Amino acid sequence: MNTEKAYAAYLDQQDKLADFRHEFYIPHDTIYFDGNSLGLLSKRAEQAVHDIVESWKTDAIDGWTNDDQPWYYLSEKLGAMTAPLIGAKPDEVIVTGSTTSNLHQLTASFYKPAGKKAKILADTLNFPSDIYALKSQLKLNGFDPAEYLLQVESEDGNTLETQNIINAMTDDVVFIVLPSVLYRSGQVLDMKTLTREAHKRGIPIGFDLCHSIGAMPHQLSEWGVDFAFWCTYKHLNAGPGSVAGLYVNRKHFGQEPGLAGWFSSAKEKQFDMAHVLTPAPDAGTYQIGTPHLLSAAPLLGSLEMFYEAGIDNIRQKSLELTQYLIELLERELTDYSFTIANPRDTATRGGHVNIEHPDAARICKALKADGVIPDYRRPNGIRLAPVALYNTFTDVWDTIQILKTIMIEERYKFFENERGIIA
Ligand SMILES: *Cc1c(COP(=O)(O)O)cnc(C)c1O
């Protein structure tokens, strides 16, 4: 392996996606490796926000039906623009809600307990919000989560074995929710196999795509995945609190949503104001109320860039960046007790690298003080996400050198080894 800085520059020169970096606002003098928590603002996303504010200013109520970007159809349009990123049909995707509210909606719609056959299968490594949502849905249905929520254990604390998940798909399970990529270790689960096995047992299965959407391709329709949901502020760069998305396979079309509202209506019927809902014939029916247009707008600009870049190219560069990071870390920081806690192989490695160290919290603080933005995850994880659309191989090289200096000079010892309020 070539560890020279010139080699990083050479890789940057070869990079087909290099120009996209100039479309983003990169905070001054920083190397931003936190795009898996909050993606950066692009000029196109900014413009899209500006445009919708202008439309409100000039069109007022007519904005709902104006010619160029009618607000009434924006959620459907954004859904169709998202579809290629997850291998879905345009009408299987809608931009709505938040990750967690969409999970509530999908659980209310697809969790169908039948007597004692009522268990939900999840895992022990998922993001807490998903688990809270599943537990509250169980309680709403009169089931004790301690008994009715099964959580697959991890053998190594970082990853899940496909076979262990399959073994947990027992007779009493009627609903499965798993992450596509684990938020801490970045492991990609084998969604195709898990879906096939769930369906052999007649169990609907869905995935939380928060850490995979925008970072890698998916084939949800082809795999027959029943439903999925995600946020848009991580790899999709649509800004803090931007409107989320969900997918429902066409085979489920024609049902009423578990949580209905007037935006669940067929578009042409909604303004009939009838008290009997005519559900939209597609994923649009999983909407509830008026869309949050100001925080959906950035996606218009952002998704355009994903379309131009191509998700396969994004995945390829992402894997090259993380590979380069892992190799440099192993070369340059052998003496400092770092452990690479994410899977190595390209099939199961997501968009970020997760390195563990007993002093992780304060190493993160030292990195920040030196202009590198990582993110810390309890108890000892440092997540570094070099993002294909705006990070460079030189960013990776520089980060390793900065980290090396911090370790050699023990500069992390100036900080307390505790997490901040947001970390
Ligand atoms: C980021 C993330 C969430 C956050 O949920 P919100 O409702 O968007 O706040 C939920 N689940 C996973 C797996 C995440 O990574």
The ligand as a Tripos MOL2 file, in Angstrom:
@<TRIPOS>MOLECULE
LIG
   15    15     1     0     0
SMALL
NO_CHARGES

@<TRIPOS>ATOM
      1 C1        -31.1010    8.4800   12.7270 C.3       1 LIG1
      2 C2        -31.9350    7.3130   13.0400 C.ar      1 LIG1
      3 C3        -33.2260    7.4570   13.5650 C.ar      1 LIG1
      4 C4        -33.7720    8.8070   13.9280 C.3       1 LIG1
      5 O1        -35.1630    8.8600   13.9560 O.3       1 LIG1
      6 P1        -35.8910   10.2510   13.6340 P.3       1 LIG1
      7 O2        -37.3280    9.9260   13.8020 O.co2     1 LIG1
      8 O3        -35.4710   10.6430   12.2600 O.co2     1 LIG1
      9 O4        -35.4020   11.2450   14.6420 O.co2     1 LIG1
     10 C5        -33.9800    6.3020   13.7690 C.ar      1 LIG1
     11 N1        -33.4730    5.0890   13.4700 N.ar      1 LIG1
     12 C6        -32.2270    4.9330   12.9900 C.ar      1 LIG1
     13 C7        -31.7090    3.5690   12.6760 C.3       1 LIG1
     14 C8        -31.4220    6.0230   12.7640 C.ar      1 LIG1
     15 O5        -30.1920    5.8660   12.2960 O.3       1 LIG1
@<TRIPOS>BOND
     1     1     2 1
     2     2     3 ar
     3     2    14 ar
     4     3     4 1
     5     3    10 ar
     6     4     5 1
     7     5     6 1
     8     6     7 2
     9     6     8 1
    10     6     9 1
    11    10    11 ar
    12    11    12 ar
    13    12    13 1
    14    12    14 ar
    15    14    15 1
@<TRIPOS>SUBSTRUCTURE
     1 LIG1         1 GROUP 0 **** ****
